[in-house]
Amino acid sequence: MASSIPVQPHPAPSLRRNRAFLTALGGTAVAQLGTSLYPMILPVWVMQTTGSAARVAALSSLGTTVRLLAAPLAGTVADRSDRRAVMALANLARAAIVALLALALASGHGQFPVLAIGSAALVLAGAFFSPACAGAPGGRTPARVGENHGTPRKPQG
């Protein structure tokens, strides 16, 4: 006689115990904190230091141009490489760039050309991170990919 009680498959482990997910989440949170504060602080600092709205506009234009030029290559690299490695390298690059720029500002060597180059490098690293991140969540937590995006879904199988 068959049992009428459905057998539930073993549930996927909690995301709180998934080391790969927590590592990616922690690294991304730290990188996002630095890279989200930087675009707010830099224009104010440039305006207060130089008094030139043209230099603030030049930084903004430089960032947009770098992103537009790098996006096709960055997307190709993300599609053809290990996305986790691309994300990790991009985050390490962003962390190093923000640290170097903070050091330059703190030591008084934060002239406009240094900041412009650093800003362009930061945007370039972000251009590689974005497409890799967009395609990666399923690889980190296949059974709970919906929870990564806030919408639960049933595992396929």
Buried (B, 14 or more C-beta within 10 A) or exposed (E): EEEEEEEEEEEEEEBEEBEEBEEBBEBBEBBBEBBEEBBEEBBEBBEEBEEEEEBBEBBBEBBEEBBEEBBEEBBEBBEEEEBBEBBBBBBEBBBEBBEBBBEBBEEEEBEBEBBBEBBBBBBBBBBBBBBBBEBBBEEBBEBBBBBBEEEEEEEEE
